[in-house]
Amino acid sequence: MKGELLVFSSVIVLLQVVCGCPDKCRCQSSTNFVDCSQQGLAEIPSHLPPQTRMLHLQANQIHHLPAFAFRSVPWLMTLNLSNNSLSNLAPGAFHGLQNLQVLNLTQNSLLSLESRLFHSLPQLRELDLSSNNISHLPTSLGEIWENLTILAVQQNQLQQLDRALLESMPSVRLLFLKDNLWKCNCHLLGLKLWLEKFVYKGGITDGVICESPDTWKGKDLLRIPHELYQPCPLPAPDPVSSQAQWPGSAHGVVLRPPENHNVGERDLLECELKPKPRPANLRHAIATVIITGVVCGIVCLMMLAAAIYGCTYAAITAQYHGGPLAQTNDPGKVEEKERFDSSPA
């Protein structure tokens, strides 16, 4: 009898552990919803109901997510970790959440994210990373996120975003990028080209507003002409790999040349946007040619009129002065006049 009571007690305890609700949490078995928000929690509660589909942990004091932090809720579909103090996420923190569709990590203290962090989330549809201190996102996730439709990274410290990362999300339709430290130089050209194609296909974005350089500060990246982008300089070869070891070196020590900080600064300046002179407008050029031709024609007509007037005036003047002079200088007529005057009346 005592043995049966012991087994029965063990079963009751086991059922409480499996099906019970953790302390400081509210559970709704009908909707498989567990609400542990605003409870001052410093870690993920243990003994979460395995059938949980929605878990709210926002507004707590959770600083760290260890690996397999949610192993007890494999059917979880929505996870809200917003407004905590998360700064460190183990690479396997979300391992086992094969059904997770919505992940909210907004208003935390995240600095960067590793690509391995999201490898175990193939069904993810919405990812909110806004209002953190993220300065770097991985270049690639290592696999295609076919289902992701919403990505939010606004209000972070991002200066650039690799195009390859966005290309691994072919289903994205909403993209929030505002309020970052976007550096609109040659490295952001790939993002500009991707965004133009994204908007053309019907995607919605709040835009990339340049923070630097000063030439484009406050400007929308999509409104900057392609012609103003200079190609990025190729990375300089490593001087160590191109140098041979000194013959007398017993340990194969390779001498490094002194670092030239001016070279890095010059490459950085070359990478900045350099405005090019605008090409001549065809209409303006044609108008200029026409106006020039008209003015030249008028000048030529004026010169021709002046020449005709001068020649006419010279001819009239010569004819006017030539008559009396010819009469005075003709000897035949003078002699005939004298005979006529000396003849008797």
C-alpha positions in Angstrom: 0.0 0.0 0.0 2.8 2.3 0.9 4.5 1.5 -2.4 1.4 2.4 -4.4 1.0 5.7 -2.6 4.7 6.5 -3.3 4.2 5.8 -7.0 1.0 7.8 -7.1 2.7 10.8 -5.4 5.6 10.6 -7.9 3.1 10.6 -10.8 1.4 13.7 -9.4 4.7 15.5 -8.9 5.7 14.6 -12.4 2.5 15.9 -13.9 2.9 19.1 -12.0 6.3 19.5 -13.4 5.3 18.7 -16.9 1.9 20.4 -17.1 2.3 23.0 -14.3 2.9 26.7 -14.8 6.2 28.2 -13.5 6.2 30.7 -10.6 5.6 34.3 -11.6 4.1 33.2 -14.9 0.5 33.0 -16.1 -0.5 30.1 -18.3 -3.5 29.7 -20.5 -3.8 26.0 -21.5 -6.6 26.7 -24.0 -4.3 28.9 -26.2 -1.0 27.4 -25.1 0.1 30.9 -24.0 2.5 31.6 -21.2 3.0 35.1 -20.0 6.1 35.8 -17.8 6.5 39.5 -18.6 7.3 42.2 -16.0 8.3 39.8 -13.3 11.9 40.9 -12.7 13.2 37.5 -14.0 17.0 37.2 -14.5 16.9 33.9 -16.5 14.5 31.8 -18.5 12.0 30.1 -16.2 12.4 26.3 -15.9 9.7 23.8 -16.3 7.8 25.6 -19.0 4.8 23.7 -20.4 6.1 21.7 -23.4 2.9 22.5 -25.4 3.6 26.3 -25.2 3.1 28.0 -28.5 3.5 31.7 -27.4 5.9 32.8 -24.7 6.2 36.4 -23.4 9.3 37.3 -21.4 9.5 41.1 -22.1 10.3 43.7 -19.5 12.5 41.5 -17.3 16.2 41.6 -16.4 17.5 38.8 -18.5 21.1 39.4 -19.5 22.2 36.2 -21.1 20.7 33.3 -23.1 22.6 30.0 -22.7 22.6 27.3 -25.3 19.4 25.2 -25.5 17.6 27.9 -23.4 14.3 26.8 -24.8 14.7 23.1 -25.1 11.5 22.5 -23.0 9.2 24.2 -25.5 9.9 22.6 -28.9 6.5 23.7 -30.3 7.1 27.4 -29.6 5.9 29.7 -32.4 6.2 33.2 -30.9 8.9 34.4 -28.5 9.0 37.9 -27.1 12.2 38.9 -25.4 11.9 42.7 -25.8 12.9 45.3 -23.2 15.4 43.1 -21.3 19.1 43.6 -20.8 20.3 41.0 -23.3 23.9 41.5 -24.4 25.1 38.0 -24.9 23.4 35.3 -26.9 25.1 31.9 -27.1 25.3 30.5 -30.6 22.9 27.7 -29.7 20.5 29.8 -27.7 17.6 29.1 -30.0 18.5 25.5 -30.9 15.5 23.2 -31.1 13.0 25.9 -32.0 12.2 24.4 -35.4 8.7 25.9 -35.4 9.5 29.5 -34.2 7.9 32.1 -36.5 8.1 35.4 -34.6 11.2 36.5 -32.6 11.2 39.9 -30.9 14.6 41.1 -29.5 13.9 44.8 -29.6 15.1 47.2 -26.8 18.0 45.2 -25.6 21.8 45.7 -25.5 22.9 43.5 -28.3 26.2 44.6 -30.0 26.5 42.0 -32.8 25.0 38.8 -34.0 26.6 35.6 -35.2 25.3 33.8 -38.2 25.1 30.5 -36.2 22.6 32.1 -33.9 19.7 31.7 -36.4 20.7 28.4 -38.0 18.0 26.5 -36.1 15.1 28.8 -37.1 14.0 27.6 -40.6 10.4 28.7 -40.1 11.1 32.3 -38.9 8.8 34.9 -40.5 9.4 38.0 -38.4 12.6 39.2 -36.8 12.7 42.4 -34.8 16.2 43.6 -33.8 15.4 47.3 -33.5 16.5 49.6 -30.6 19.8 47.8 -29.8 23.4 48.7 -30.2 24.2 46.4 -33.1 27.0 47.7 -35.2 27.6 44.6 -37.3 25.4 42.0 -38.9 26.8 38.8 -40.4 27.6 38.8 -44.1 25.6 35.6 -44.6 23.4 33.4 -42.6 24.8 30.2 -44.2 21.4 29.2 -45.6 18.4 30.7 -47.3 15.6 32.1 -45.1 12.7 31.3 -47.4 10.0 32.3 -44.9 11.2 35.5 -43.5 8.9 38.4 -44.5 9.7 41.1 -42.0 13.1 42.3 -40.8 13.5 45.3 -38.5 17.0 46.7 -37.6 16.2 50.4 -37.1 17.6 52.4 -34.3 21.0 50.6 -34.1 24.6 51.5 -34.9 24.8 50.0 -38.4 27.1 51.8 -40.9 26.7 49.2 -43.7 24.7 46.1 -44.6 26.0 43.5 -46.9 23.9 42.7 -49.9 24.5 39.0 -49.6 22.6 38.9 -46.3 19.5 40.5 -47.9 19.7 38.2 -50.9 19.4 35.2 -48.5 15.9 36.5 -47.6 14.0 36.2 -50.9 10.6 36.6 -49.3 11.2 39.8 -47.3 8.4 42.4 -48.0 8.9 44.8 -45.0 12.3 46.2 -44.2 13.0 48.8 -41.5 16.4 50.4 -41.7 16.0 54.0 -40.4 17.9 55.7 -37.6 21.3 54.0 -38.0 24.7 55.5 -38.7 24.7 54.7 -42.4 27.9 55.6 -44.1 27.0 56.3 -47.7 30.3 55.5 -49.4 31.2 52.9 -52.1 30.6 50.0 -49.7 26.9 50.9 -49.5 26.4 50.8 -53.3 25.4 47.1 -53.2 22.7 47.9 -50.6 21.5 50.7 -52.8 21.2 48.5 -55.9 19.4 45.8 -53.9 16.9 48.3 -52.4 16.1 49.7 -55.8 15.2 46.2 -57.0 13.4 45.5 -53.8 11.2 48.6 -54.1 10.6 48.0 -57.8 9.2 44.5 -56.9 6.7 46.0 -54.4 8.8 45.8 -51.2 8.3 48.4 -48.5 11.1 50.1 -46.6 11.5 53.2 -44.5 14.7 54.1 -46.3 18.3 54.5 -45.6 19.2 58.1 -44.4 22.9 58.9 -44.7 24.7 59.9 -41.6 28.1 60.5 -43.3 29.9 61.8 -45.2 28.8 65.4 -44.7 28.1 65.7 -48.5 25.2 63.3 -48.1 24.2 63.7 -44.5 20.4 63.6 -44.2 19.9 62.4 -47.8 18.0 59.3 -48.8 20.4 56.6 -50.2 17.9 55.8 -53.0 18.0 59.4 -54.2 21.8 59.6 -54.7 22.7 59.0 -58.4 24.8 56.0 -59.3 27.2 58.3 -61.2 28.4 59.8 -57.9 29.8 56.5 -56.6 33.5 55.7 -57.2 34.6 52.1 -57.1 36.1 50.9 -53.9 39.9 50.5 -53.9 41.2 47.0 -53.9 42.6 45.8 -50.6 46.3 46.3 -50.4 48.4 43.0 -50.4 49.7 41.8 -47.1 53.4 43.0 -46.9 54.2 40.0 -44.7 53.2 37.4 -47.3 55.2 39.2 -50.1 58.5 39.4 -48.0 61.0 36.5 -47.8 62.6 35.5 -44.6 66.0 37.0 -43.8 68.7 34.4 -44.4 70.2 34.7 -40.9 67.0 34.2 -39.1 67.1 31.1 -37.0 63.4 31.1 -36.1 62.0 32.2 -39.4 61.1 35.7 -38.1 59.8 38.0 -40.8 60.4 41.7 -40.3 57.4 43.8 -40.8 57.8 47.2 -42.4 56.6 50.2 -40.3 52.9 50.8 -40.5 52.0 53.7 -42.7 48.8 55.2 -41.3 48.6 57.7 -44.1 48.0 54.9 -46.6 44.9 53.7 -44.7 43.6 57.3 -44.4 44.2 57.8 -48.1 42.3 54.6 -49.0 39.5 55.7 -46.7 39.3 59.1 -48.4 39.3 57.4 -51.9 36.5 55.2 -50.8 34.3 58.2 -50.0 31.8 59.5 -52.5 33.4 62.0 -54.9 30.9 64.2 -56.8 31.5 64.2 -60.5 30.7 67.1 -62.8 27.3 66.7 -64.3 27.1 65.8 -68.0 25.9 68.6 -70.3 22.2 68.7 -70.9 21.4 68.0 -74.6 18.6 70.6 -74.7 20.8 73.3 -73.3 23.5 72.4 -75.7 21.2 72.6 -78.7 19.7 75.9 -77.5 23.2 77.3 -77.0 24.2 76.3 -80.6 21.0 77.9 -82.0 21.4 81.2 -80.1 25.1 81.4 -81.1 24.2 80.8 -84.8 21.5 83.5 -84.7 23.8 86.1 -83.1 26.6 85.3 -85.6 24.1 85.6 -88.5 22.9 89.0 -87.2 26.5 90.2 -86.8 27.4 89.0 -90.4 24.3 90.8 -91.8 25.2 94.0 -90.0 28.8 93.8 -91.4 27.4 93.2 -94.9 25.1 96.2 -94.6 27.9 98.4 -93.4 30.1 97.3 -96.3 27.3 98.0 -98.8 26.6 101.4 -97.2 30.3 102.3 -97.3 30.7 101.4 -101.0 27.6 103.3 -102.0 28.6 106.3 -100.1 32.1 106.3 -101.6 30.7 106.0 -105.2 28.3 108.9 -104.7 31.0 111.1 -103.2 33.4 110.3 -106.1 30.7 111.1 -108.7 29.8 114.4 -107.0 33.4 115.6 -106.8 34.5 114.3 -110.2 32.2 116.5 -112.5 33.5 120.1 -111.9 37.0 118.8 -111.6 36.8 117.3 -115.1 35.5 120.5 -116.6 38.3 122.6 -115.1 41.1 120.3 -116.2 39.9 119.6 -119.9 42.4 121.7 -122.1 40.4 121.2 -125.3 37.4 122.9 -123.8 39.4 125.7 -122.4 41.0 126.5 -125.7 37.7 126.4 -127.6 36.2 128.8 -125.0 39.1 131.2 -125.6 38.5 131.3 -129.4 34.9 131.8 -128.9 35.6 134.7 -126.6 38.1 136.4 -129.0 36.0 136.2 -132.2 34.3 139.4 -133.4 30.8 139.9 -132.4 
